[in-house]
Amino acid sequence: MRAPWSQQEWQRALVYGLGLSGLAAARLLRSQGVEVVGVDRREAGELDLGELAADRGVELLMGREPDELPVGLDGVVVSPGVPADRPLLAAARRAGIPVIAEVELGYAFVNGPVIGITGSNGKSTTTALTGALLEASGLAVEVCGNIGRPLSACTEGEAGRLFVTELSSFQLEAIDGFHPRAAALLNISADHLDRHDDLDSYLSAKKRLFANQTEEDIAVINADDPLVAEVAVSSRRRFFSRLRAVEDGCFLDGDRVVEATPGRPESELFRRQDLSLPGTHNLENAMAAVLLARAFDADPAIIPPTLGSFSGLPHRLELVRELGEVLWYDDSKGTNVGATLKSLEGFADGSVHLILGGRDKGSDFSVLAPVVERKAVRVYLIGEAAQSVGTALADRVACERSDDLATAVTSAASRVGRGEVVLLSPACASFDQYLDFHARGEHFKDLVRALDG
């Protein structure tokens, strides 16, 4: 075990939150002989606890947060969905008990270098694409973290694998010794302000990704994002930029993405048309992924074909259907204002029928107004945030209150014209009407596929 907190042995640990990450942490702890107290505000019947439900080394406290901290704890592992200010976690800290993220626990057991990727938008695509580039170079790779499979579930296997890990601010705020050999901060826009006090605290959580890096490590930085470009790190900074040349990293020169390395001639990495994914934001994601892969000597020859064959991830500006010369796009993963703005950039002015709304995460929807006014023909408002989104946009673009996704799709289908697009990019969380963004996106795709041509 490598992280500083693990120098003392744990005999009994609390795992708060028994979703994918918490269950992976509990199983890893049990494999080391650690007794586990599992806490979740959901009832046991709502969770797939598997073998842990019958394990005598696991005590389950379900249905509510306990009033008092269980006795005899050596540490607490917190799932990313659990706010850091929960009373039980505060009590543990007051008692001097380490409170760590699931990725911190997993990091202590993995047997190869870690790559960390964070940002407000594009994390999953960049993580998956980095993994694809490294695999195409013949390296053994685990793609994990917030993208799906928890890091704690990846500890068994051959030594020397590369662990390409997507990380949210919720995970990063509870790390200690987590040390990625290469790490990327893609962008920052207002997000999760319902959980972070303000943009500064949100950015501070993101910057923790670089806290344990040294001058031998690589930090991949977005030179075009002013909040990101000035982040101070101890490692070597490699920048990516669509807008200007950089001295160390890569940049867009016409249609060519060029790598610049001090003391070496510039070299072409790929051309814009090599990338199969649409949108300028995906060009940025590709540049970041390429720099991360190059940190592990990925073969430049594999970059263009890998970018060309990478089909992207579901619910991230995914083309669902072309119907009557109308394109329907599912961008359900666009759960904040910044994500929606980036998705809109790729469409022609005055061509978009935009479906917005869901559960507000503390966003300033007025930021959307100038771009929506330019890009959108009409906006269809759904979910709890429909009123607040509509108030922010009503003076700039035609809006209608649809309330639910089915109504929005039906109305958009009746109004959209040839050569236009319908885009679900809600700028909000999905939890008011759906289990998650995946369920929302799948419902949208079902509705679109059911439309009569």
Secondary structure as the mmCIF struct_conf table of DSSP 4:
data_model
#
loop_
_struct_conf.conf_type_id
_struct_conf.id
_struct_conf.beg_label_comp_id
_struct_conf.beg_label_asym_id
_struct_conf.beg_label_seq_id
_struct_conf.end_label_comp_id
_struct_conf.end_label_asym_id
_struct_conf.end_label_seq_id
BEND BEND1 ALA A 3 ALA A 3
HELX_RH_3T_P HELX_RH_3T_P1 PRO A 4 GLN A 7
BEND BEND2 GLN A 8 GLN A 8
HELX_LH_PP_P HELX_LH_PP_P1 GLU A 9 TRP A 10
BEND BEND3 GLN A 11 GLN A 11
STRN STRN1 ARG A 12 TYR A 16
BEND BEND4 GLY A 19 GLY A 19
HELX_RH_AL_P HELX_RH_AL_P1 LEU A 20 SER A 31
TURN_TY1_P TURN_TY1_P1 GLN A 32 GLY A 33
STRN STRN2 GLU A 35 ASP A 40
BEND BEND5 ARG A 41 ARG A 42
HELX_RH_3T_P HELX_RH_3T_P2 ALA A 44 GLU A 46
BEND BEND6 LEU A 47 LEU A 47
HELX_RH_3T_P HELX_RH_3T_P3 GLY A 50 ALA A 54
TURN_TY1_P TURN_TY1_P2 ARG A 56 GLY A 57
STRN STRN3 VAL A 58 MET A 62
BEND BEND7 GLY A 63 ARG A 64
BEND BEND8 ASP A 67 GLU A 68
HELX_LH_PP_P HELX_LH_PP_P2 LEU A 69 PRO A 70
TURN_TY1_P TURN_TY1_P3 VAL A 71 GLY A 72
BEND BEND9 ASP A 74 ASP A 74
STRN STRN4 GLY A 75 VAL A 78
TURN_TY1_P TURN_TY1_P4 PRO A 80 GLY A 81
BEND BEND10 VAL A 82 VAL A 82
TURN_TY1_P TURN_TY1_P5 ALA A 84 ASP A 85
HELX_RH_AL_P HELX_RH_AL_P2 PRO A 87 ARG A 94
TURN_TY1_P TURN_TY1_P6 ALA A 95 GLY A 96
STRN STRN5 VAL A 99 ALA A 101
HELX_RH_AL_P HELX_RH_AL_P3 GLU A 102 TYR A 107
TURN_TY1_P TURN_TY1_P7 ALA A 108 PHE A 109
BEND BEND11 GLY A 112 GLY A 112
STRN STRN6 VAL A 114 THR A 118
BEND BEND12 SER A 120 GLY A 122
HELX_RH_AL_P HELX_RH_AL_P4 LYS A 123 ALA A 136
TURN_TY1_P TURN_TY1_P8 SER A 137 GLY A 138
STRN STRN7 VAL A 141 GLY A 145
TURN_TY1_P TURN_TY1_P9 ASN A 146 ILE A 147
BEND BEND13 GLY A 148 ARG A 149
HELX_RH_3T_P HELX_RH_3T_P4 LEU A 151 ALA A 153
BEND BEND14 GLU A 156 GLY A 157
TURN_TY1_P TURN_TY1_P10 ALA A 159 GLY A 160
STRN STRN8 LEU A 162 GLU A 166
HELX_RH_AL_P HELX_RH_AL_P5 SER A 169 LEU A 172
TURN_TY1_P TURN_TY1_P11 GLU A 173 ALA A 174
BEND BEND15 ASP A 176 GLY A 177
BEND BEND16 ARG A 181 ARG A 181
STRN STRN9 ALA A 182 LEU A 185
BEND BEND17 ALA A 190 ALA A 190
TURN_TY1_P TURN_TY1_P12 LEU A 193 ARG A 195
BEND BEND18 HIS A 196 ASP A 198
HELX_RH_AL_P HELX_RH_AL_P6 LEU A 199 LYS A 207
HELX_RH_3T_P HELX_RH_3T_P5 ARG A 208 PHE A 210
TURN_TY1_P TURN_TY1_P13 ALA A 211 ASN A 212
TURN_TY1_P TURN_TY1_P14 GLU A 215 GLU A 216
BEND BEND19 ASP A 217 ASP A 217
STRN STRN10 ILE A 218 ASN A 222
TURN_TY1_P TURN_TY1_P15 ALA A 223 ASP A 224
HELX_RH_AL_P HELX_RH_AL_P7 PRO A 226 ALA A 229
TURN_TY1_P TURN_TY1_P16 GLU A 230 GLU A 230
BEND BEND20 SER A 234 SER A 235
STRN STRN11 ARG A 236 SER A 241
BEND BEND21 ARG A 242 ARG A 244
BEND BEND22 GLU A 247 ASP A 248
STRN STRN12 GLY A 249 ASP A 253
TURN_TY1_P TURN_TY1_P17 GLY A 254 ASP A 255
STRN STRN13 ARG A 256 ALA A 260
TURN_TY1_P TURN_TY1_P18 PRO A 262 GLY A 263
BEND BEND23 ARG A 264 ARG A 264
STRN STRN14 SER A 267 ARG A 271
HELX_RH_3T_P HELX_RH_3T_P6 ARG A 272 ASP A 274
BEND BEND24 LEU A 277 LEU A 277
BEND BEND25 GLY A 279 GLY A 279
HELX_RH_AL_P HELX_RH_AL_P8 THR A 280 ARG A 294
TURN_TY1_P TURN_TY1_P19 ALA A 295 ASP A 297
HELX_RH_3T_P HELX_RH_3T_P7 PRO A 300 ILE A 302
HELX_RH_AL_P HELX_RH_AL_P9 ILE A 303 SER A 309
TURN_TY1_P TURN_TY1_P20 PRO A 314 HIS A 315
BEND BEND26 ARG A 316 LEU A 317
STRN STRN15 GLU A 318 LEU A 323
TURN_TY1_P TURN_TY1_P21 GLY A 324 GLU A 325
STRN STRN16 VAL A 326 ASP A 330
TURN_TY1_P TURN_TY1_P22 SER A 332 LYS A 333
BEND BEND27 ASN A 336 ASN A 336
HELX_RH_AL_P HELX_RH_AL_P10 VAL A 337 GLU A 345
TURN_TY1_P TURN_TY1_P23 GLY A 346 GLY A 346
BEND BEND28 PHE A 347 PHE A 347
TURN_TY1_P TURN_TY1_P24 ASP A 349 GLY A 350
STRN STRN17 VAL A 352 GLY A 357
BEND BEND29 GLY A 358 GLY A 358
STRN STRN18 ARG A 359 ARG A 359
BEND BEND30 GLY A 362 GLY A 362
HELX_RH_3T_P HELX_RH_3T_P8 PHE A 365 LEU A 368
HELX_RH_AL_P HELX_RH_AL_P11 ALA A 369 LYS A 375
STRN STRN19 ALA A 376 ILE A 382
BEND BEND31 GLY A 383 GLY A 383
TURN_TY1_P TURN_TY1_P25 GLU A 384 ALA A 385
HELX_RH_AL_P HELX_RH_AL_P12 ALA A 386 LEU A 393
TURN_TY1_P TURN_TY1_P26 ALA A 394 ARG A 396
BEND BEND32 VAL A 397 VAL A 397
STRN STRN20 CYS A 399 ASP A 403
BEND BEND33 ASP A 404 ASP A 404
HELX_RH_AL_P HELX_RH_AL_P13 LEU A 405 ARG A 415
TURN_TY1_P TURN_TY1_P27 ARG A 418 GLY A 419
STRN STRN21 VAL A 421 LEU A 424
BEND BEND34 ALA A 427 CYS A 428
STRN STRN22 ALA A 429 ALA A 429
BEND BEND35 SER A 430 SER A 430
TURN_TY1_P TURN_TY1_P28 PHE A 431 GLN A 433
BEND BEND36 TYR A 434 ASP A 436
HELX_RH_AL_P HELX_RH_AL_P14 PHE A 437 ARG A 449
TURN_TY1_P TURN_TY1_P29 ALA A 450 ALA A 450
BEND BEND37 LEU A 451 LEU A 451
#
